[in-house]
Amino acid sequence: MTDEAPHPEASCERCRRPNPVRFVDSDRYNTAVSRSEIDCPSCFVTAHGQATGMRAVWELRPTSFRWIEDEGRPAPFLTPRET
């Protein structure tokens, strides 16, 4: 166990759920919430919709790429080249 305090951005200030690392353009973020407010993706999408009238969705982009292989599932359309 550690006695370290949790990171101040580790949880959402609205719903108190975990707040994962993500990227949002600053103009979008500043339009939807206060610059000092920490919102999770779900609360941000809600605030963005209320502020702009536009629907927002998240796109998952891994920070690094690796092929995922899962037994019982078809192989991906693109396969890595043999080196």
Secondary structure by P-SEA (a helix, b strand, c coil): cccccccccccccccccccccccccaaaaaacccccccccaaaaaaaaaaaccbbbbbbbbbcbbbbbbbccccccccccccc
